[in-house]
Amino acid sequence: MNAVLPKYRLERDDLVRIANVPYRPISPSASGYLMVRNDLPGGLTEEITHEELAKFVRRGDLQHERGHFAPAQEANRPRSPEAMMRGASAEDLEQARLRECYV
């Protein structure tokens, strides 16, 4: 008897964590999804099949956050300290570095 293979519907704005590695779906493929790793600069694209997704779900290694990359969600998400200081002047960066000693 053949087991029914579940198919998952992911959107481009979703965040999928597989074994704590963040992925962003790019597009569906014939057998699953093309996903880009979100933790690497420049990204790394991988194809993950529906069968692999089902295996990760059964093991509890998959978390799905719908709409994580949607503009409305990103605007409300707290930014990291590094991202907040990215456009700061050299003088502001020096002041922040000095104040960091006292925190």
TORKOL-4160 file (C-alpha; in steps of 0.2 Angstrom, whole numbers, padded with zeros to 4 digits, m for minus):
103
<pt num="1" X="0000" Y="0000" Z="0000"/>
<pt num="2" X="0007" Y="0017" Z="m0005"/>
<pt num="3" X="0008" Y="0030" Z="0008"/>
<pt num="4" X="0000" Y="0047" Z="0004"/>
<pt num="5" X="0013" Y="0060" Z="0003"/>
<pt num="6" X="0008" Y="0077" Z="0010"/>
<pt num="7" X="0011" Y="0093" Z="0000"/>
<pt num="8" X="0015" Y="0109" Z="0008"/>
<pt num="9" X="0010" Y="0126" Z="0002"/>
<pt num="10" X="0023" Y="0139" Z="0006"/>
<pt num="11" X="0023" Y="0157" Z="0000"/>
<pt num="12" X="0038" Y="0169" Z="m0003"/>
<pt num="13" X="0035" Y="0179" Z="0012"/>
<pt num="14" X="0036" Y="0164" Z="0024"/>
<pt num="15" X="0050" Y="0159" Z="0035"/>
<pt num="16" X="0054" Y="0140" Z="0036"/>
<pt num="17" X="0066" Y="0134" Z="0049"/>
<pt num="18" X="0073" Y="0116" Z="0046"/>
<pt num="19" X="0084" Y="0110" Z="0061"/>
<pt num="20" X="0086" Y="0129" Z="0066"/>
<pt num="21" X="0092" Y="0134" Z="0049"/>
<pt num="22" X="0081" Y="0148" Z="0042"/>
<pt num="23" X="0075" Y="0146" Z="0024"/>
<pt num="24" X="0064" Y="0157" Z="0013"/>
<pt num="25" X="0054" Y="0149" Z="m0001"/>
<pt num="26" X="0058" Y="0156" Z="m0018"/>
<pt num="27" X="0047" Y="0145" Z="m0029"/>
<pt num="28" X="0038" Y="0129" Z="m0030"/>
<pt num="29" X="0047" Y="0115" Z="m0041"/>
<pt num="30" X="0040" Y="0099" Z="m0048"/>
<pt num="31" X="0045" Y="0089" Z="m0032"/>
<pt num="32" X="0045" Y="0102" Z="m0019"/>
<pt num="33" X="0052" Y="0120" Z="m0016"/>
<pt num="34" X="0067" Y="0130" Z="m0021"/>
<pt num="35" X="0073" Y="0138" Z="m0005"/>
<pt num="36" X="0087" Y="0150" Z="m0001"/>
<pt num="37" X="0096" Y="0149" Z="0016"/>
<pt num="38" X="0093" Y="0165" Z="0025"/>
<pt num="39" X="0108" Y="0164" Z="0037"/>
<pt num="40" X="0121" Y="0165" Z="0024"/>
<pt num="41" X="0126" Y="0182" Z="0015"/>
<pt num="42" X="0121" Y="0180" Z="m0003"/>
<pt num="43" X="0111" Y="0165" Z="0001"/>
<pt num="44" X="0113" Y="0147" Z="m0005"/>
<pt num="45" X="0098" Y="0140" Z="m0015"/>
<pt num="46" X="0093" Y="0122" Z="m0011"/>
<pt num="47" X="0079" Y="0111" Z="m0018"/>
<pt num="48" X="0069" Y="0103" Z="m0004"/>
<pt num="49" X="0056" Y="0090" Z="m0009"/>
<pt num="50" X="0039" Y="0087" Z="m0002"/>
<pt num="51" X="0046" Y="0070" Z="0005"/>
<pt num="52" X="0060" Y="0079" Z="0014"/>
<pt num="53" X="0048" Y="0092" Z="0021"/>
<pt num="54" X="0036" Y="0078" Z="0027"/>
<pt num="55" X="0051" Y="0069" Z="0036"/>
<pt num="56" X="0056" Y="0085" Z="0045"/>
<pt num="57" X="0038" Y="0088" Z="0051"/>
<pt num="58" X="0037" Y="0070" Z="0057"/>
<pt num="59" X="0054" Y="0073" Z="0067"/>
<pt num="60" X="0048" Y="0090" Z="0073"/>
<pt num="61" X="0063" Y="0098" Z="0065"/>
<pt num="62" X="0052" Y="0110" Z="0054"/>
<pt num="63" X="0045" Y="0127" Z="0060"/>
<pt num="64" X="0034" Y="0138" Z="0049"/>
<pt num="65" X="0031" Y="0156" Z="0051"/>
<pt num="66" X="0018" Y="0162" Z="0038"/>
<pt num="67" X="0021" Y="0180" Z="0032"/>
<pt num="68" X="0038" Y="0183" Z="0041"/>
<pt num="69" X="0046" Y="0193" Z="0027"/>
<pt num="70" X="0030" Y="0202" Z="0022"/>
<pt num="71" X="0033" Y="0221" Z="0023"/>
<pt num="72" X="0020" Y="0224" Z="0037"/>
<pt num="73" X="0029" Y="0211" Z="0048"/>
<pt num="74" X="0046" Y="0217" Z="0044"/>
<pt num="75" X="0042" Y="0235" Z="0049"/>
<pt num="76" X="0035" Y="0229" Z="0066"/>
<pt num="77" X="0050" Y="0217" Z="0070"/>
<pt num="78" X="0063" Y="0223" Z="0082"/>
<pt num="79" X="0079" Y="0226" Z="0073"/>
<pt num="80" X="0096" Y="0220" Z="0079"/>
<pt num="81" X="0108" Y="0232" Z="0087"/>
<pt num="82" X="0120" Y="0229" Z="0072"/>
<pt num="83" X="0106" Y="0234" Z="0060"/>
<pt num="84" X="0102" Y="0249" Z="0070"/>
<pt num="85" X="0120" Y="0256" Z="0069"/>
<pt num="86" X="0123" Y="0251" Z="0051"/>
<pt num="87" X="0121" Y="0269" Z="0044"/>
<pt num="88" X="0128" Y="0278" Z="0059"/>
<pt num="89" X="0142" Y="0291" Z="0058"/>
<pt num="90" X="0160" Y="0287" Z="0064"/>
<pt num="91" X="0157" Y="0299" Z="0079"/>
<pt num="92" X="0141" Y="0290" Z="0084"/>
<pt num="93" X="0149" Y="0273" Z="0083"/>
<pt num="94" X="0163" Y="0279" Z="0094"/>
<pt num="95" X="0150" Y="0286" Z="0107"/>
<pt num="96" X="0141" Y="0270" Z="0106"/>
<pt num="97" X="0157" Y="0260" Z="0109"/>
<pt num="98" X="0161" Y="0270" Z="0124"/>
<pt num="99" X="0144" Y="0269" Z="0132"/>
<pt num="100" X="0144" Y="0250" Z="0129"/>
<pt num="101" X="0157" Y="0249" Z="0142"/>
<pt num="102" X="0145" Y="0255" Z="0156"/>
<pt num="103" X="0131" Y="0243" Z="0151"/>
